[in-house]
Amino acid sequence: MVNGTSGISITFRDDPPHETAIVSARMPRLSARMTYDLYIGDRTFSSWSVRGWLMLEKFNLPYQAHLVGLYGGTMAQEMADLAPAVLVPALRTPEGTVVGESLAIAETLAERHPEAGLWPQDAADRAAARWLCSAMTAGFGALRDACPMQLQHVNEGFSVSDAVQKDLDRLEVLWQHAWDSRTEDGPWLFGAYSLADAFYAPISARIVGYDLPVSDAARRYCETTINDPAFKAWRAEGLKVTYDPFPYDMGVPIKSWPVAD
């Protein structure tokens, strides 16, 4: 058990390592100097961390993930060597360059691995995907503030404010634009999985976790996200940790997450 500075007791099902190694099983074994170091926060709650992790995991890029203590009170100490980066996710390249901020990490990986297909192949789709990623990082503040990401359960009867509904309406416009304009069929925003889907994965999790009102098309997309094997693996790791008290008790009834643990 770890007592965090926030007053939350954190219990790990296994011993809590300072570093959690997660190297994609689909990758051939590579030397350490060819591996990225990714610094992430608590999996159940850190929406930005899951974005960074999906950028590597979904595109089969070799990495080692390091868990820093967002709630354990050790984050500043554990990220000291990454200055001036102070937030998760943060990436260290095999050459030692530190990259902060999700958009910068995304563009760095896409530039270094053009063969991996992080952005859509079609030029117009790429432009739209970049637009959607930028819109996500700059917007949806009401939705993010009112509905912190949590992957443990579904909150029932959550009251949606006008500001949150406005964000949901804008989200539907952007997603529908991607579906209407894309040049490739498939279950994701631009057909095949791209960085846009990594960026919107935590938004999908919020829609599910708070049972927010969206269209049938948006609901299907959210279900595709939370049923994706990579996302399920991320959530499963997070469920190995318990928090007392739970950081985001919304004061409403809860029900089970719709995907089996």
C-alpha positions as CSV (number, residue, x, y, z in Angstrom):
1,M,0.0,0.0,0.0
2,V,1.2,3.5,-0.8
3,N,-0.2,6.6,0.9
4,G,-0.3,9.4,-1.6
5,T,0.0,13.1,-0.9
6,S,-3.6,13.5,-1.9
7,G,-4.7,11.4,1.0
8,I,-5.6,8.4,-1.2
9,S,-4.4,5.0,-0.2
10,I,-3.2,3.0,-3.3
11,T,-3.0,-0.8,-3.1
12,F,-1.2,-2.8,-5.8
13,R,-2.3,-6.4,-6.5
14,D,1.4,-7.1,-7.2
15,D,4.4,-5.3,-5.7
16,P,4.4,-1.7,-7.1
17,P,7.5,-1.3,-9.3
18,H,8.9,2.1,-10.0
19,E,9.2,1.0,-13.6
20,T,6.7,-1.2,-15.5
21,A,8.2,-2.8,-18.6
22,I,5.8,-3.2,-21.4
23,V,7.4,-4.1,-24.7
24,S,5.0,-5.0,-27.5
25,A,4.9,-8.8,-28.0
26,R,4.5,-8.3,-31.7
27,M,7.9,-6.7,-32.0
28,P,11.1,-8.7,-32.6
29,R,13.5,-8.5,-29.7
30,L,15.6,-5.3,-30.1
31,S,18.5,-3.9,-28.3
32,A,17.8,-1.4,-25.5
33,R,19.2,1.5,-27.5
34,M,16.4,1.0,-30.1
35,T,13.6,1.2,-27.5
36,Y,11.6,4.2,-26.5
37,D,11.0,5.1,-22.8
38,L,7.4,6.2,-22.2
39,Y,6.5,7.8,-18.9
40,I,2.8,7.4,-17.9
41,G,0.5,7.9,-15.0
42,D,-2.1,5.8,-13.3
43,R,-3.9,3.7,-16.0
44,T,-7.4,4.0,-14.6
45,F,-7.4,7.7,-14.6
46,S,-4.6,9.2,-16.8
47,S,-6.3,10.1,-20.1
48,W,-3.2,11.7,-21.6
49,S,-1.1,8.7,-20.7
50,V,-3.3,6.2,-22.6
51,R,-3.0,8.4,-25.7
52,G,0.8,8.2,-25.5
53,W,0.7,4.5,-24.8
54,L,-1.6,3.7,-27.8
55,M,0.7,5.6,-30.1
56,L,3.4,3.0,-29.4
57,E,1.4,-0.1,-28.7
58,K,-1.0,0.1,-31.7
59,F,1.8,0.7,-34.2
60,N,4.1,-2.0,-32.9
61,L,6.9,0.4,-31.8
62,P,9.3,-1.0,-29.2
63,Y,9.0,0.7,-25.8
64,Q,9.4,0.4,-22.1
65,A,6.7,2.1,-20.0
66,H,7.6,3.7,-16.7
67,L,4.8,4.3,-14.2
68,V,5.1,7.5,-12.3
69,G,3.0,8.3,-9.2
70,L,0.3,10.8,-10.0
71,Y,-1.6,9.8,-6.9
72,G,1.4,8.4,-4.9
73,G,3.1,11.8,-4.6
74,T,6.3,10.8,-6.4
75,M,5.7,12.2,-9.9
76,A,8.0,15.2,-9.6
77,Q,10.8,13.1,-8.3
78,E,10.4,10.4,-10.9
79,M,10.3,12.9,-13.8
80,A,13.2,15.1,-12.6
81,D,15.5,13.7,-15.3
82,L,13.0,14.6,-18.0
83,A,13.0,18.4,-17.4
84,P,11.6,20.6,-18.7
85,A,8.8,18.0,-19.2
86,V,6.7,17.8,-16.1
87,L,3.5,16.1,-17.3
88,V,2.7,12.6,-18.6
89,P,3.0,11.3,-21.2
90,A,6.6,12.1,-21.8
91,L,8.8,10.2,-24.3
92,R,12.5,9.6,-24.4
93,T,13.8,8.5,-27.8
94,P,16.5,5.8,-28.2
95,E,19.0,8.6,-28.7
96,G,18.0,10.3,-25.4
97,T,15.9,13.2,-26.7
98,V,13.0,14.0,-24.4
99,V,9.7,14.9,-26.0
100,G,6.7,16.2,-24.0
101,E,3.1,16.9,-25.0
102,S,1.0,14.4,-26.9
103,L,0.9,16.2,-30.3
104,A,4.7,16.6,-30.3
105,I,5.1,12.9,-29.4
106,A,2.7,11.9,-32.2
107,E,4.5,13.9,-34.8
108,T,7.9,12.7,-33.6
109,L,6.9,9.1,-33.9
110,A,5.2,9.6,-37.3
111,E,8.3,11.3,-38.6
112,R,10.6,8.6,-37.3
113,H,8.4,5.7,-38.5
114,P,6.7,6.7,-41.8
115,E,6.2,3.0,-42.6
116,A,4.1,2.4,-39.5
117,G,1.1,4.3,-40.8
118,L,0.4,6.4,-37.7
119,W,-1.4,9.0,-39.9
120,P,-3.8,8.0,-42.7
121,Q,-2.3,7.3,-46.1
122,D,-4.5,9.7,-48.0
123,A,-3.3,13.3,-47.9
124,A,-6.8,14.7,-47.3
125,D,-7.4,12.1,-44.6
126,R,-4.1,13.0,-43.0
127,A,-5.0,16.7,-42.9
128,A,-8.4,15.9,-41.3
129,A,-6.8,13.6,-38.8
130,R,-4.3,16.2,-37.7
131,W,-7.2,18.7,-37.4
132,L,-9.2,16.3,-35.2
133,C,-6.2,15.7,-33.0
134,S,-5.5,19.4,-32.6
135,A,-9.1,20.1,-31.8
136,M,-9.1,17.4,-29.1
137,T,-6.1,18.8,-27.3
138,A,-7.4,22.4,-27.5
139,G,-11.1,21.8,-26.8
140,F,-13.7,19.8,-24.9
141,G,-12.7,21.4,-21.6
142,A,-16.2,21.2,-20.1
143,L,-16.5,17.5,-21.0
144,R,-13.0,16.7,-19.6
145,D,-13.5,18.7,-16.4
146,A,-17.0,17.4,-15.6
147,C,-16.2,13.8,-16.6
148,P,-12.7,12.8,-15.5
149,M,-11.6,9.6,-17.2
150,Q,-12.1,6.5,-15.0
151,L,-12.1,3.0,-16.3
152,Q,-13.5,1.1,-13.3
153,H,-17.3,1.4,-13.7
154,V,-20.2,3.2,-15.4
155,N,-21.8,6.2,-13.6
156,E,-25.6,6.1,-14.0
157,G,-27.8,9.1,-14.1
158,F,-25.0,11.6,-14.5
159,S,-26.4,15.1,-15.1
160,V,-25.2,16.6,-18.4
161,S,-24.7,20.4,-18.2
162,D,-25.3,22.7,-21.2
163,A,-21.5,23.1,-21.6
164,V,-20.9,19.4,-21.6
165,Q,-23.7,18.9,-24.2
166,K,-22.2,21.6,-26.3
167,D,-18.9,19.6,-26.3
168,L,-20.7,16.4,-27.2
169,D,-22.4,18.1,-30.1
170,R,-19.1,19.4,-31.4
171,L,-17.6,16.0,-31.0
172,E,-20.3,14.5,-33.1
173,V,-19.7,17.1,-35.8
174,L,-16.0,16.2,-36.0
175,W,-16.5,12.5,-35.9
176,Q,-19.2,12.7,-38.6
177,H,-16.9,14.8,-40.7
178,A,-14.2,12.1,-40.5
179,W,-16.7,9.4,-41.5
180,D,-18.2,11.4,-44.3
181,S,-15.0,12.5,-45.9
182,R,-12.6,9.6,-45.4
183,T,-11.3,7.6,-48.4
184,E,-11.0,4.2,-46.6
185,D,-13.7,2.0,-45.0
186,G,-13.3,0.5,-41.6
187,P,-14.4,0.8,-38.0
188,W,-12.2,3.7,-37.0
189,L,-12.4,7.4,-37.7
190,F,-10.5,7.2,-41.0
191,G,-11.0,3.5,-41.7
192,A,-7.8,2.0,-40.4
193,Y,-6.6,2.8,-36.9
194,S,-4.7,6.1,-36.8
195,L,-3.4,8.6,-34.3
196,A,-6.8,10.3,-34.4
197,D,-8.3,7.2,-32.7
198,A,-5.5,7.2,-30.1
199,F,-6.3,10.8,-29.3
200,Y,-10.0,10.2,-29.0
201,A,-9.8,6.9,-27.0
202,P,-10.2,8.6,-23.6
203,I,-13.1,10.7,-24.9
204,S,-14.8,7.4,-25.9
205,A,-14.1,6.0,-22.4
206,R,-15.7,9.1,-20.9
207,I,-18.8,8.6,-23.0
208,V,-19.0,5.0,-21.8
209,G,-18.0,5.7,-18.2
210,Y,-20.6,8.4,-17.7
211,D,-23.3,6.9,-20.1
212,L,-23.4,10.2,-22.0
213,P,-26.0,10.8,-24.6
214,V,-24.6,10.4,-28.1
215,S,-25.8,9.2,-31.5
216,D,-25.9,5.5,-32.4
217,A,-22.9,6.0,-34.7
218,A,-20.9,7.6,-32.0
219,R,-21.9,4.9,-29.5
220,R,-20.7,2.2,-31.9
221,Y,-17.4,3.9,-32.3
222,C,-17.0,4.2,-28.5
223,E,-17.8,0.5,-28.2
224,T,-15.2,-0.3,-30.9
225,T,-12.6,1.6,-28.8
226,I,-13.3,0.0,-25.5
227,N,-13.4,-3.5,-27.1
228,D,-10.0,-3.0,-28.8
229,P,-7.5,-5.5,-27.4
230,A,-4.9,-2.8,-26.7
231,F,-7.4,-0.7,-24.8
232,K,-8.6,-3.7,-22.9
233,A,-5.0,-4.6,-21.9
234,W,-4.4,-1.0,-20.7
235,R,-7.6,-1.1,-18.6
236,A,-6.7,-4.6,-17.2
237,E,-3.4,-3.3,-15.9
238,G,-5.1,-0.4,-14.2
239,L,-7.6,-2.7,-12.4
240,K,-4.7,-4.3,-10.6
241,V,-4.5,-1.1,-8.5
242,T,-7.2,-0.1,-6.0
243,Y,-7.7,3.4,-4.5
244,D,-9.2,4.3,-1.1
245,P,-11.1,6.5,-1.4
246,F,-11.8,6.3,-5.1
247,P,-10.7,9.7,-6.5
248,Y,-13.7,10.4,-8.7
249,D,-16.9,9.5,-6.7
250,M,-19.6,11.3,-8.6
251,G,-22.3,10.6,-6.0
252,V,-24.5,8.6,-8.5
253,P,-25.3,4.9,-8.8
254,I,-22.7,2.8,-10.6
255,K,-22.9,-0.3,-12.8
256,S,-20.3,-2.6,-14.2
257,W,-18.1,-1.6,-17.1
258,P,-19.7,-3.1,-20.3
259,V,-16.6,-5.1,-21.3
260,A,-15.6,-8.0,-19.2
261,D,-12.4,-7.6,-17.1
